Every structure is written in C-alpha cells, then in structure tokens.
Amino acid sequence: MSAAGGTGDARGASDGGGGLAVLTGAGMSTESGIPDYRGPSGALRRNHSPMTYQQFTGDPAARRRYWARGHAGWRHIVDARPNAGHTAVAALEEAGLLAGLVTQNVDGLHQAGGARSVIELHGSLARVLCSDCGDVSPRAELEARLAAANPDFRPEAVDAGVSGAEEPDPTDGTDGGTDGGTDGGDGLPAIAAEGVEAPAAPGAALTPAGRVNPDGDVALAEAEIARFVMVGCRHCGVGRLEPDVVFFGATVPRDRVTAAMDVVERSRLLLVLGSSLTVMSGYRFVLRAGQLGIPVAIVNQGPTRADTRAALLVDAPLGDILPPLAAELAVSA
C-alpha cells in the first residue's frame, strides 16, 4: 500500500488537531546508524542477546561487562543524529496533530530531532541511577569519570566468539522488556555477542565487530573487560550504578504505562513506527486501540505482530514515508 493511501486516513484522524497517537520502536533509529533488534539490520540477527535485570543486579561480573562494553559504545550513541523520520514526527507535533508521542527507544533522538513532549516508555541511556541512594546523574558525567579511571582502555580491542546472555522467550506469556522480558523490548541494555554482521547501512556507526547495538553496547575483548575499573556513585560514593532504562526481566514503571495508555485512549488513530510489536510492552497499545475501535496504521520494515490488526500497513523505510506525510498533514491542519 502506498504512503499516499495512508495520508487520507491520517488526515481524517487528525482533523481538529491532536488526534494522532504515535508509538515508535527501534526501527525509528536505524537510519541514524543504530540498528534495531528484529528488523533488516537487527541485532538479534547478529546473535546480540540482551542482558536481563536479574543478571545485572545479581552478578558483579555482568555489571562490569555491561559498563565496559557500554563505555566502548557510548560514543556512537552520542554521535548519532536524528534522521528524517525523527524530524517529521517533530513536525507533526509542531503542527498540533499529535495526541502524544510514546517511544520504546532509549537513545534520545526524538528530542534531538525537535520533539518536545516524549513519553520514554523504557527510559533513557542519558541518565544513570544509584540503586542505593537514588541519585540521578547525567550519563556524560559518568562517562568522563570512567574515562579518567581507565586511561588505557582500548574500545577497539575485540575477541572473537564473545557470547551474551540468553534472550527471554517473547512468547512465554510474560509482559516483558522493551520488546521482550517481563515488561520492556526494542532498545534495552544488553550484552552483545559477535556473529555474522549484516551489511552496514549508510551512516551507521561502526566498531571492529560491527555496528553499535540499540543500547550502545559493542563487543569487547575479555581482557579489556577484566581490567575495566568501575566507579561508584558520585553522591554516596559506594552505590551500585545502573542505566535509567528498563532491562529485560524488569517492569516498566506503572505511571509511564498509564501515561502512554492515556495517549492512545485520547486518539483517533494509532500510528506505529518502526516496531515489530513482538512483545506486550508495545503490543498492548494496539490491543487497547482495538478495544476502543481506534484504527491502527503501521509503518515498519518487515512483519509485525499486529499486521492482521492494522487498517493500514506500509513496509518501507520511515525516512521515505514520514517526511511527505508530515508535510501534507501540516499543510492541511
């Protein structure tokens, strides 16, 4: 189905303004060089296996691995720039057409692209939490401290055959992770595993092992991980630090789910962009829209869990579809 075919539906939903609910997944950021999990550039296709919250909290070695590999990949997240899809969504917001914007992504690219009001369903990599004292600090500050504590760190050092944790089965009936786990899915903290790399997309951030993963993680030599020096909380000095994101095996805070559900319930059309909707974290919003008789439109590369529930289904790059759609809707608003 053509993009033009969807324009009429979207215009009808947005007459009078504020009728369009937007839900985005990791596919939204692939054109910024950050691969998704299940799409054509998917991390899971390259044997990338996300770390669970239980592993992160229960195993000091897992935490060291996460922070070492995340430190190696952080520069790629910082260097990523919003793409045409991000700016198109921001234009829809500027035109007053959105009931709200909910993202499963943790990369901050919607805000960098100009969106002002974003519900970050799975948190943000830009923030760090202390699990002991509750202090919240900028990730950039932690990265500076880690760099000072590890002056000889070699992010380019990669060992072959590094394996990650097993991914929870998204069909096990749990409500999980940012596209998997117990309440979360695309774009969660993970341990990357080396595997066969897909061809790089234009503008993709590359590492010796391939592209950075949706969570900023890259493969890293075990020797580098073993000698990586951790740092404590800036506030209490000894607290365990963790990224302000929802891991596989953790639960999306109820207030975020409520706020996101309110966006859907106030809308006249739910537009899903770049999400496979494989797990309940995002799929629940499609189910709720169906209960209320709200039509669902999906733009994604590859199949989604909700294909049979969509009134409009477009399999195409978001950067091709969204700019002309946003321009036409803005003019007619």
TANOR-V633838 format. One record per residue. RES is the residue in one letter. SS is DSSP state (a for helix, b for strand, c for the rest). D_CENTER is the distance of its C-alpha to the mean C-alpha in Angstrom with 1 decimal. Layout:
BEGIN
((RES | SS | D_CENTER) (RES | SS | D_CENTER))
END
This chain:
BEGIN
((M | c | 26.4) (S | c | 26.4) (A | a | 24.2) (A | a | 27.5) (G | a | 27.9) (G | a | 24.9) (T | a | 26.0) (G | a | 28.9) (D | a | 26.8) (A | a | 24.3) (R | a | 27.3) (G | a | 29.1) (A | a | 26.2) (S | a | 26.0) (D | c | 29.8) (G | c | 30.6) (G | c | 27.1) (G | c | 24.2) (G | c | 24.0) (L | b | 20.6) (A | b | 17.6) (V | b | 14.3) (L | b | 11.3) (T | b | 8.3) (G | c | 5.8) (A | a | 4.6) (G | a | 8.3) (M | a | 8.4) (S | a | 7.9) (T | a | 10.2) (E | a | 13.2) (S | a | 12.3) (G | c | 12.7) (I | c | 9.3) (P | c | 9.6) (D | c | 7.8) (Y | c | 9.2) (R | c | 11.9) (G | c | 12.8) (P | c | 15.5) (S | c | 13.8) (G | c | 12.2) (A | c | 12.1) (L | a | 13.9) (R | a | 16.5) (R | a | 17.2) (N | c | 17.7) (H | c | 14.6) (S | b | 14.8) (P | c | 12.6) (M | c | 14.7) (T | b | 15.7) (Y | a | 16.4) (Q | a | 20.0) (Q | a | 20.1) (F | a | 18.7) (T | a | 21.1) (G | a | 24.0) (D | c | 24.4) (P | a | 25.1) (A | a | 24.8) (A | a | 21.2) (R | a | 20.3) (R | a | 22.2) (R | a | 20.4) (Y | a | 16.9) (W | a | 18.1) (A | a | 20.1) (R | a | 17.5) (G | a | 14.9) (H | a | 17.8) (A | a | 18.5) (G | a | 15.0) (W | a | 14.4) (R | a | 16.6) (H | a | 14.4) (I | a | 11.5) (V | a | 14.4) (D | a | 15.9) (A | c | 13.2) (R | c | 14.4) (P | c | 13.3) (N | c | 14.5) (A | a | 16.9) (G | a | 14.5) (H | a | 13.0) (T | a | 16.7) (A | a | 17.9) (V | a | 15.8) (A | a | 17.1) (A | a | 20.5) (L | a | 20.4) (E | a | 19.8) (E | a | 22.6) (A | c | 24.9) (G | c | 24.5) (L | c | 23.2) (L | b | 20.2) (A | b | 20.6) (G | b | 17.2) (L | b | 13.6) (V | b | 10.9) (T | b | 7.2) (Q | c | 4.8) (N | c | 2.3) (V | c | 4.6) (D | c | 6.3) (G | c | 8.9) (L | a | 9.7) (H | a | 10.7) (Q | a | 13.1) (A | a | 14.3) (G | c | 15.0) (G | c | 17.2) (A | c | 15.7) (R | c | 17.5) (S | c | 16.5) (V | b | 12.8) (I | b | 12.1) (E | b | 9.0) (L | c | 9.1) (H | c | 7.5) (G | b | 8.9) (S | b | 8.8) (L | b | 9.6) (A | b | 12.4) (R | b | 14.4) (V | b | 16.4) (L | b | 18.4) (C | b | 21.8) (S | c | 22.2) (D | c | 26.0) (C | c | 26.8) (G | c | 23.6) (D | c | 23.4) (V | b | 20.3) (S | b | 20.2) (P | b | 18.3) (R | a | 16.5) (A | a | 18.7) (E | a | 21.7) (L | a | 20.8) (E | a | 20.2) (A | a | 23.7) (R | a | 25.2) (L | a | 23.8) (A | a | 25.2) (A | a | 28.5) (A | a | 28.7) (N | c | 28.0) (P | c | 30.0) (D | c | 30.5) (F | c | 27.0) (R | c | 26.4) (P | c | 22.8) (E | c | 24.3) (A | c | 26.0) (V | c | 24.7) (D | c | 26.5) (A | c | 26.4) (G | c | 25.6) (V | c | 23.2) (S | c | 21.8) (G | c | 19.0) (A | c | 18.8) (E | c | 19.2) (E | c | 16.2) (P | c | 17.2) (D | c | 18.6) (P | c | 16.5) (T | c | 20.0) (D | c | 21.6) (G | c | 21.6) (T | c | 19.5) (D | c | 16.9) (G | c | 14.1) (G | b | 10.9) (T | b | 7.3) (D | c | 9.2) (G | c | 12.1) (G | c | 14.4) (T | c | 16.1) (D | c | 13.5) (G | b | 9.8) (G | b | 7.6) (D | c | 4.9) (G | c | 3.3) (L | c | 6.5) (P | c | 9.6) (A | c | 11.7) (I | b | 15.0) (A | c | 15.2) (A | c | 18.3) (E | c | 20.3) (G | c | 21.2) (V | c | 22.1) (E | c | 20.0) (A | c | 19.2) (P | c | 20.7) (A | c | 18.8) (A | c | 17.6) (P | c | 19.4) (G | c | 18.0) (A | c | 15.8) (A | c | 15.9) (L | b | 18.2) (T | b | 19.4) (P | c | 22.6) (A | c | 20.7) (G | b | 18.5) (R | b | 15.1) (V | c | 12.8) (N | c | 10.0) (P | c | 6.2) (D | c | 7.3) (G | c | 10.3) (D | c | 12.6) (V | c | 15.6) (A | c | 18.8) (L | c | 21.6) (A | c | 25.3) (E | a | 26.4) (A | a | 29.1) (E | a | 26.8) (I | a | 24.7) (A | a | 28.1) (R | c | 29.4) (F | c | 26.3) (V | c | 27.4) (M | c | 25.4) (V | c | 25.9) (G | c | 26.3) (C | c | 25.4) (R | c | 26.8) (H | c | 28.3) (C | c | 29.9) (G | c | 30.0) (V | c | 29.4) (G | c | 26.3) (R | c | 23.5) (L | b | 20.4) (E | b | 16.8) (P | b | 13.4) (D | b | 12.7) (V | b | 9.7) (V | c | 10.3) (F | c | 11.4) (F | b | 12.6) (G | c | 15.9) (A | c | 15.3) (T | c | 15.3) (V | c | 13.4) (P | c | 16.0) (R | a | 18.4) (D | a | 18.7) (R | a | 15.1) (V | a | 15.7) (T | a | 19.0) (A | a | 17.9) (A | a | 15.4) (M | a | 18.2) (D | a | 20.6) (V | a | 18.8) (V | a | 19.1) (E | a | 22.7) (R | c | 23.8) (S | c | 22.7) (R | c | 24.8) (L | b | 22.1) (L | b | 18.5) (L | b | 16.6) (V | b | 13.6) (L | b | 11.8) (G | c | 10.0) (S | c | 9.4) (S | c | 11.9) (L | c | 12.3) (T | c | 13.5) (V | c | 13.5) (M | a | 14.9) (S | a | 12.0) (G | a | 11.4) (Y | a | 14.8) (R | a | 16.8) (F | a | 16.4) (V | a | 17.9) (L | a | 20.6) (R | a | 21.4) (A | a | 21.8) (G | a | 24.1) (Q | a | 26.1) (L | a | 26.7) (G | c | 27.5) (I | c | 24.7) (P | b | 24.0) (V | b | 20.6) (A | b | 19.7) (I | b | 17.0) (V | b | 16.1) (N | c | 14.4) (Q | c | 15.6) (G | c | 17.0) (P | c | 17.9) (T | c | 16.1) (R | c | 17.4) (A | c | 18.6) (D | a | 20.5) (T | a | 23.8) (R | a | 22.9) (A | c | 22.0) (A | c | 24.7) (L | b | 23.2) (L | b | 21.2) (V | b | 20.5) (D | c | 19.4) (A | c | 18.9) (P | c | 16.8) (L | a | 15.3) (G | a | 17.0) (D | a | 20.3) (I | a | 20.0) (L | a | 18.5) (P | a | 20.8) (P | a | 24.1) (L | a | 22.9) (A | a | 22.0) (A | a | 25.3) (E | a | 27.4) (L | a | 26.1) (A | a | 26.5) (V | a | 30.1) (S | a | 30.9) (A | c | 29.5))
END
